[in-house]
């Protein structure tokens, strides 16, 4: 481990949330960035006029001119965005994914009492670029969608009179020629960049001698735990600015206040600040017997109250900031330690948008998100892939959630070109990345929840996908050093997707591991590539490759569409149908099964310092046409509108939370295709009991929080399933209703398919189920990333060619759960590509060969021609019908199986 990492294993600093009111003498206000009574804060949220797009100048000038006529503009309130997309099956009437300019104008009258003060305009977030005019005077510009920024409005402001504030925002794509965002990160990403004034705007008045307002949007007061050995040594660094005309002798008074409002440490330091200068006093305070910030178990918060007074004791300015006293360290073999105790960090990644609101969300929305995440049982949160609103960091402080904070350096580390990545980072691009990193660290320095600064996500993804080359190391090295200079108390990290193996180098793709102190891997085994069971071995290999580097899994997940379901999910064993991760079918059941497999491997690897599900909530992404929605990434554990917790949510809640959990799965797959199915529940009970329409189906053990009742026979019509369990002396239950409209002795299987269908004859086919061995195939894969289906030649000789588009191939068998009786079995085949003689196989029913040396291409007259064969089979006993497909030459195959009673 590097010497820097060893230093980081000591203690850290934090920045406290804005949740408890503090009263200390004349001190008031406790919100992060909240000020004393002498610092005035005027919200500017209502009465804005808005126009999407640029505007030609009129007789009185352009929209920045005070006399410009904006009467035809819409009236809006902040937060605001003009973009609306995501979360729907098809684009609705209010769909708006336009990227470009948006103009805002506001008329307001500031109090005359601001006379003699400095007055600042504060923007908590504007996307992506912003230019600001006050009464026709340009105050400045800001590049970057996520950080807070401020301008000095004093000279342009008219006190006690009407003022006109004009703001031009621009969220143009950097890929557009001549784009004003061409050197503003991110260049791209699997998330939509909503435009507008999507966070609060306010006017703040201070004394001419004040705690610095122009330190990259930061609070101007930065505290950290310098030592922790019985007592806590707290180092407080402040910036005091004198915007007056004369030198000003002042006294810096800093107090640490506990949760009850009592002062536990204080310091006073006189200094003189020259006109136009910034003084940077450093104070060290000792807190005896500190109450530690200890994560979810005890997130105790102090506050640092810093006052600037005259020598005579008159208050000039005051800032209150959060403080959490704690130590933490990361170990490459044992993971994360908080206050000397090992903590297995398990959590989620989160995007900030919502349907109908985009990024323009309220504090209540932020609180609801945190409540849902706490209900899940997280103890860590990755705020991807950019700086989020202060409210969520405040909540993380208050609730004891460990935070991974990140800048929006995504997919590439150089400006986009028509030819793809050049690998050449321009000076402007690098400066913007460093500026956004500075804003992230300065504005969130005091949050005790934040334990690591991430300097990028999948920065070589485009190169790995063949779009140019990656030369990420120079910029990442620069950013890593900048992070250390801004904050030596926290380690750096990043999320990597595409590290080439040493024995399999990828030209143009550089290795970025070991630049940062920590590293996260984004891994999608079993979804985008490989098998789900490969995740653990791949992580072990990476751990062996970087033995001194603490590793996390920064992303893992799968799509889960609420309206899409499959009948049998045995992910990783090829026993279900084909699912295309970038296509139109994302069964919720498969999402659950994959997470079951992944989580078993992750929690068995103690060297991981953290694991982060991708993602907590579905979110908008205009690059995706997948699952049952458009413009949406559906990998969330919870729906985009926060109203539906998917089944997999309860799998993790059963493992992570201390609440009793019993949840029957499959409640949205109501109309069932098969008369026999497995029933599954998630629970933290040792055992659970199941009834069907009042009949006791017995108790099932719940190893790894999964309770299963195999081969449950459904009744005709409604099936009310009720699970019951005792959890720590509490009785819990859950009920769902399924319907079965078929017959108990009739089964239709669509081999190789993950979705069922109703045939041209009206037969209800379920998805591929009851199979062992072989591999599923689909001749007509679903469209990927919005591209239309490719045209494939249809199967001839049938009125229902869709039945023959999928198939299972190899050496395989089906165990069809039908009762004893005499059955007519129809097997449907279509050779997809091979010539006669290249594929020959036998089919056995209950051990007896019923089709011998079947050559589908030869008997059907060539490939892509339907061939059906019907045999009669006697089923005795309770084991059902066994069908075995035995290769002779090449792999066997079948497209559909019909089992109906013989007439």
C-alpha positions, -999 to 999 in steps of 0.1 A, spaced: 0 0 0 13 35 -8 26 58 19 -3 81 12 -28 52 18 -10 44 51 -14 80 62 -50 78 53 -55 49 77 -53 74 105 -82 98 109 -104 118 87 -126 148 86 -161 155 77 -187 181 70 -219 180 89 -255 180 77 -280 207 80 -305 191 102 -305 202 138 -310 237 149 -282 252 169 -284 280 194 -251 293 208 -253 329 221 -263 347 189 -255 317 167 -285 304 147 -291 282 117 -278 247 113 -282 238 77 -251 230 57 -242 264 44 -268 281 67 -258 314 81 -262 335 113 -289 361 115 -264 388 103 -259 370 70 -291 375 50 -303 349 25 -331 358 0 -344 328 -20 -351 336 -57 -374 307 -65 -407 321 -78 -417 343 -107 -391 334 -133 -399 338 -170 -385 311 -193 -378 306 -230 -364 274 -245 -338 281 -272 -319 312 -281 -336 345 -287 -329 371 -314 -322 406 -300 -351 431 -301 -351 469 -302 -340 469 -265 -313 443 -270 -312 406 -262 -327 388 -232 -299 400 -210 -311 436 -214 -333 449 -186 -359 464 -211 -362 432 -231 -399 422 -236 -404 387 -221 -442 388 -218 -446 359 -241 -424 337 -221 -436 309 -198 -437 316 -160 -418 290 -140 -406 284 -105 -372 269 -95 -360 242 -95 -368 239 -133 -358 219 -164 -374 220 -198 -365 183 -205 -390 155 -199 -382 119 -207 -380 84 -193 -402 60 -174 -428 54 -201 -434 26 -226 -436 52 -254 -429 88 -257 -457 110 -243 -469 144 -254 -446 163 -230 -415 144 -242 -386 168 -245 -350 157 -250 -339 189 -267 -304 200 -257 -293 236 -262 -300 270 -248 -326 280 -223 -331 316 -210 -344 327 -176 -353 361 -165 -364 373 -130 -376 407 -117 -370 411 -80 -365 439 -54 -338 434 -29 -342 450 6 -327 485 10 -313 472 43 -285 455 22 -268 489 19 -232 488 29 -230 450 25 -215 427 -1 -242 409 -20 -237 376 -38 -258 356 -62 -256 319 -54 -266 291 -79 -267 256 -64 -267 241 -99 -272 251 -135 -268 228 -165 -245 226 -182 -231 261 -188 -245 293 -174 -240 330 -181 -254 355 -157 -264 392 -162 -278 415 -135 -294 447 -148 -276 443 -181 -242 438 -164 -225 404 -171 -215 390 -137 -197 359 -151 -201 324 -165 -198 289 -151 -190 256 -169 -202 224 -152 -237 212 -144 -233 200 -108 -214 223 -86 -225 254 -66 -212 287 -79 -214 324 -69 -210 358 -84 -204 392 -67 -235 412 -75 -228 442 -53 -219 467 -79 -247 458 -103 -275 455 -77 -301 483 -72 -312 481 -35 -349 487 -28 -356 490 -65 -367 465 -92 -338 445 -106 -337 422 -137 -317 390 -134 -310 371 -167 -295 337 -170 -286 317 -201 -281 280 -196 -269 256 -222 -269 218 -221 -258 213 -257 -242 180 -265 -204 182 -267 -206 160 -298 -222 188 -318 -197 208 -339 -188 240 -322 -206 231 -290 -200 254 -260 -197 222 -239 -170 206 -260 -145 208 -232 -169 204 -202 -172 170 -185 -189 147 -190 -185 141 -227 -211 114 -226 -227 89 -203 -255 64 -198 -277 92 -182 -294 122 -196 -281 157 -189 -312 177 -181 -309 214 -188 -319 245 -168 -318 261 -134 -325 228 -118 -314 238 -82 -320 268 -60 -309 303 -67 -305 328 -38 -292 363 -30 -269 364 0 -257 395 18 -226 396 40 -205 422 58 -176 436 37 -154 415 60 -167 380 57 -158 344 55 -148 338 18 -178 334 -6 -156 328 -36 -137 296 -27 -151 274 -55 -186 275 -39 -173 262 -6 -183 273 28 -149 290 36 -145 269 68 -130 235 66 -125 212 96 -110 178 100 -99 154 127 -62 158 129 -57 133 158 -79 109 177 -64 93 208 -87 96 238 -93 132 229 -99 145 193 -77 172 178 -98 192 153 -80 214 129 -101 242 114 -89 261 84 -108 293 74 -107 319 47 -115 355 57 -119 381 30 -118 419 35 -137 436 7 -135 469 26 -111 498 18 -91 496 50 -72 470 70 -96 453 94 -85 439 128 -108 410 136 -111 381 160 -118 346 147 -138 327 172 -145 290 166 -165 267 187 -174 231 185 -210 225 196 -224 191 205 -259 178 194 -275 193 225 -261 228 217 -234 228 244 -199 241 235 -173 214 240 -143 232 226 -134 268 215 -106 289 203 -101 327 196 -75 341 173 -69 378 165 -57 388 130 -57 418 107 -69 414 71 -56 438 45 -81 454 21 -88 430 -9 -69 402 8 -78 368 21 -65 357 55 -63 319 62 -61 314 99 -57 278 112 -71 269 146 -67 236 165 -94 227 191 -94 197 214 -126 177 221 -123 156 252 -140 122 252 -155 127 218 -187 110 208 -178 94 175 -197 94 142 -201 57 139 -221 50 107 -256 37 108 -253 26 144 -246 60 158 -242 89 134 -234 115 160 -229 150 148 -211 180 162 -211 214 145 -183 239 139 -194 275 145 -170 301 131 -175 338 139 -157 368 126 -159 397 151 -144 431 154 -120 437 182 -149 452 202 -169 420 198 -193 431 170 -203 401 148 -193 406 112 -200 371 98 -206 335 109 -207 301 93 -220 268 108 -206 236 94 -211 199 103 -184 179 120 -183 141 125 -154 128 146 -143 94 133 -114 75 119 -114 51 90 -91 30 69 -92 7 39 -73 -26 39 -66 -46 7 -74 -79 23 -99 -71 50 -119 -42 36 -132 -11 54 -128 -1 91 -147 26 108 -134 37 142 -112 6 144 -141 -18 137 -146 -37 105 -177 -27 86 -189 -46 55 -201 -18 33 -230 -28 11 -251 -3 -8 -263 12 -40 -255 38 -66 -280 65 -72 -289 90 -99 -308 121 -90 -336 123 -116 -373 116 -114 -401 113 -141 -417 147 -149 -390 165 -129 -357 153 -143 -330 168 -120 -353 195 -107 -362 176 -76 -372 190 -42 -358 184 -7 -388 162 0 -378 140 -30 -343 138 -17 -356 127 17 -379 101 2 -350 86 -17 -330 83 14 -359 68 33 -363 41 7 -326 34 7 -325 32 45 -355 8 44 -335 -14 21 -307 -14 47 -278 3 29 -248 15 49 -230 30 19 -240 51 -11 -223 59 -43 -234 92 -57 -229 86 -94 -217 101 -116 -214 137 -105 -218 160 -75 -254 157 -61 -274 183 -43 -262 192 -8 -294 177 7 -284 141 0 -250 146 16 -267 162 46 -290 132 49 -261 108 46 -243 126 75 -275 125 96 -283 88 89 -247 74 91 -244 64 54 -208 62 41 -206 81 8 -185 76 -24 -185 111 -40 -176 115 -77 -169 140 -105 -185 135 -139 -155 122 -158 -172 95 -177 -164 72 -207 -135 92 -219 -108 116 -208 -105 137 -240 -130 158 -260 -152 138 -284 -144 139 -321 -162 125 -351 -134 99 -353 -139 88 -317 -114 93 -289 -80 107 -299 -66 102 -265 -54 138 -264 -67 157 -234 -69 194 -243 -58 220 -218 -94 233 -215 -108 199 -209 -83 191 -182 -88 225 -165 -126 219 -164 -122 184 -149 -99 199 -122 -123 227 -116 -153 204 -111 -131 182 -88 -122 214 -68 -159 222 -64 -168 187 -53 -141 186 -26 -145 222 -14 -183 220 -12 -184 186 5 -152 187 26 -170 189 59 -194 160 54 -184 131 77 -203 107 54 -178 112 26 -149 88 28 -135 89 -8 -133 112 -38 -138 94 -71 -120 110 -101 -138 91 -129 -160 63 -141 -152 39 -170 -129 64 -185 -116 39 -212 -150 25 -221 -152 42 -255 -118 30 -264 -126 -5 -252 -156 -5 -275 -135 4 -305 -141 41 -306 -106 55 -307 -79 52 -281 -76 58 -244 -48 78 -229 -63 83 -195 -34 80 -172 -19 116 -176 -52 133 -167 -61 108 -140 -26 113 -124 -31 151 -125 -66 148 -109 -53 124 -83 -26 148 -72 -51 177 -72 -74 157 -49 -46 151 -25 -36 187 -24 -72 198 -18 -78 171 9 -50 149 22 -74 132 47 -94 111 23 -82 85 -3 -91 88 -40 -109 61 -60 -124 56 -94 -146 30 -112 -131 9 -139 -149 -12 -164 -123 -23 -190 -90 -32 -176 -73 -56 -201 -57 -87 -186 -19 -88 -188 -21 -118 -211 -48 -102 -232 -38 -66 -239 -62 -44 -259 -45 -20 -282 -55 16 -274 -69 8 -240 -46 17 -211 -46 2 -176 -58 28 -150 -55 7 -119 -32 19 -91 -34 56 -100 -59 61 -72 -56 49 -36 -87 27 -40 -104 11 -70 -139 0 -79 -147 -24 -106 -180 -22 -126 -188 -59 -133 -218 -74 -152 -210 -111 -154 -241 -129 -166 -258 -98 -179 -236 -82 -206 -210 -110 -208 -197 -143 -192 -218 -162 -167 -232 -150 -134 -211 -175 -115 -179 -160 -131 -181 -128 -109 -163 -142 -79 -134 -158 -98 -129 -127 -119 -127 -106 -87 -102 -130 -72 -80 -127 -102 -81 -89 -100 -73 -90 -63 -43 -112 -71 -33 -88 -99 -34 -58 -75 -27 -73 -41 -19 -40 -23 -49 -21 -37 -82 -20 -18 -109 -31 -42 -147 -26 -43 -174 -36 -68 -187 -2 -78 -214 -15 -101 -233 -48 -107 -268 -52 -118 -294 -62 -145 -325 -49 -161 -358 -56 -145 -390 -47 -163 -421 -47 -142 -444 -60 -169 -420 -87 -183 -416 -122 -168 -403 -155 -176 -413 -190 -163 -381 -206 -152 -350 -187 -143 -318 -207 -136 -294 -180 -147 -259 -192 -154 -269 -228 -162 -285 -219 -196 -318 -234 -184 -339 -204 -192 -345 -186 -225 -323 -161 -243 -324 -126 -228 -308 -97 -246 -295 -71 -221 -297 -43 -247 -330 -55 -261 -367 -54 -254 -371 -82 -229 -358 -77 -193 -378 -101 -171 -380 -90 -135 -376 -126 -125 -341 -128 -141 -330 -96 -124 -338 -113 -91 -321 -145 -99 -289 -128 -111 -286 -108 -79 -291 -140 -58 -261 -155 -76 -240 -123 -75 -246 -115 -38 -236 -150 -27 -202 -144 -43 -197 -109 -32 -204 -114 5 -180 -143 5 -151 -121 -4 -140 -101 27 -113 -82 8 -139 -61 -9 -142 -28 9 -176 -20 -5 -202 -33 -30 -226 -10 -49 -257 -22 -68 -264 -5 -101 -287 10 -94 -312 20 -66 -338 36 -89 -345 33 -126 -333 65 -144 -335 84 -176 -311 75 -204 -320 86 -240 -296 60 -254 -318 31 -243 -348 14 -257 -349 -17 -235 -372 -37 -213 -407 -23 -213 -397 14 -214 -380 39 -236 -353 64 -226 -349 45 -194 -322 24 -177 -343 -2 -158 -316 -17 -136 -331 -1 -105 -343 -20 -74 -371 5 -74 -392 20 -103 -383 54 -118 -414 70 -101 -405 53 -67 -439 36 -64 -428 0 -70 -401 -19 -51 -391 -48 -74 -389 -83 -60 -351 -80 -57 -354 -51 -34 -367 -75 -7 -339 -100 -13 -314 -73 -1 -337 -60 25 -339 -95 40 -301 -96 42 -292 -60 51 -320 -46 73 -330 -54 108 -367 -54 99 -387 -86 96 -390 -95 59 -413 -120 41 -420 -113 5 -435 -136 -21 -420 -131 -56 -437 -129 -89 -467 -108 -78 -467 -90 -111 -467 -122 -132 -504 -129 -125 -516 -149 -155 -495 -180 -154 -486 -201 -185 -479 -234 -167 -500 -254 -142 -468 -263 -123 -443 -238 -111 -419 -230 -83 -429 -205 -57 -402 -183 -41 -401 -159 -12 -374 -136 3 -372 -136 40 -349 -133 70 -369 -160 88 -353 -195 92 -383 -212 77 -416 -201 61 -449 -219 55 -470 -216 23 -507 -222 16 -525 -222 -17 -562 -214 -16 -561 -224 21 -543 -257 16 -511 -262 35 -481 -268 12 -456 -272 40 -427 -253 54 -395 -244 35 -361 -235 48 -348 -201 38 -311 -204 33 -294 -172 21 -328 -155 26 -344 -175 -2 -374 -198 5 -385 -221 -23 -414 -245 -27 -407 -265 -59 -433 -278 -84 -464 -263 -69 -495 -274 -88 -519 -245 -94 -557 -247 -94 -578 -236 -123 -587 -200 -119 -575 -179 -90 -546 -191 -68 -542 -173 -35 -507 -179 -22 -500 -170 14 -466 -173 31 -462 -171 69 -432 -170 92 -421 -161 127 -392 -136 129 -379 -128 163 -412 -135 180 -432 -115 154 -457 -132 130 -454 -120 95 -472 -129 63 -475 -120 26 -502 -129 0 -503 -128 -38 -529 -140 -63 -520 -159 -95 -544 -170 -122 -542 -202 -143 -566 -204 -173 -552 -235 -189 -556 -272 -182 -535 -292 -157 -526 -319 -182 -517 -296 -211 -484 -279 -215 -469 -258 -244 -432 -249 -242 -415 -223 -264 -380 -237 -264 -351 -212 -262 -374 -183 -255 -374 -161 -224 -409 -149 -232 -441 -169 -238 -466 -162 -266 -501 -171 -278 -498 -190 -310 -519 -185 -342 -541 -214 -330 -547 -198 -296 -524 -221 -276 -507 -204 -246 -470 -211 -248 -448 -204 -218 -412 -195 -220 -385 -221 -220 -388 -242 -188 -383 -277 -174 -350 -280 -194 -316 -292 -184 -285 -290 -206 -281 -274 -240 -281 -237 -249 -310 -213 -258 -308 -196 -292 -328 -168 -310 -327 -162 -347 -342 -128 -343 -325 -110 -314 -343 -79 -300 -332 -45 -313 -303 -30 -294 -300 6 -282 -329 18 -304 -317 1 -336 -346 -16 -355 -349 -53 -358 -328 -67 -386 -348 -85 -413 -345 -122 -411 -360 -148 -435 -391 -164 -420 -396 -200 -415 -417 -214 -442 -443 -242 -442 -462 -229 -411 -489 -204 -403 -470 -194 -371 -433 -187 -380 -427 -169 -347 -428 -203 -329 -397 -213 -348 -375 -183 -342 -361 -196 -310 -347 -231 -302 -327 -250 -277 -296 -268 -290 -270 -293 -278 -275 -325 -257 -305 -317 -235 -336 -329 -219 -370 -317 -206 -389 -330 -176 -425 -320 -183 -447 -321 -152 -479 -337 -164 -499 -363 -144 -500 -399 -154 -519 -406 -186 -516 -410 -224 -503 -379 -243 -499 -367 -278 -465 -349 -280 -458 -326 -309 -422 -315 -314 -417 -285 -337 -384 -281 -355 -368 -257 -380 -331 -261 -391 -317 -225 -388 -286 -229 -411 -271 -263 -416 -273 -284 -447 -289 -319 -447 -266 -344 -430 -249 -318 -407 -274 -322 -378 -288 -356 -369 -302 -366 -335 -325 -389 -317 -354 -381 -294 -364 -403 -265 -396 -402 -244 -394 -418 -210 -362 -436 -221 -377 -450 -254 -365 -435 -287 -395 -421 -305 -376 -403 -333 -344 -419 -346 -317 -402 -367 -339 -372 -373 -324 -349 -399 -346 -318 -399 -330 -301 -429 -333 -333 -450 -369 -340 -440 -381 -304 -443 -364 -298 -476 -337 -275 -463 -331 -249 -437 -358 -225 -424 -386 -249 -431 -410 -260 -404 -410 -297 -395 -435 -310 -369 -435 -346 -356 -461 -360 -333 -458 -391 -311 -480 -407 -285 -465 -414 -251 -478 -431 -220 -468 -414 -187 -470 -435 -155 -463 -425 -119 -456 -390 -107 -424 -382 -125 -440 -367 -156 -428 -369 -191 -390 -371 -198 -379 -360 -233 -342 -364 -241 -326 -350 -273 -295 -370 -281 -270 -357 -307 -257 -382 -334 -241 -356 -357 -240 -321 -346 -262 -307 -318 -298 -316 -314 -325 -289 -314 -362 -282 -308 -382 -250 -312 -415 -259 -294 -430 -287 -275 -468 -294 -271 -480 -320 -246 -517 -326 -247 -539 -356 -237 -543 -381 -264 -578 -382 -279 
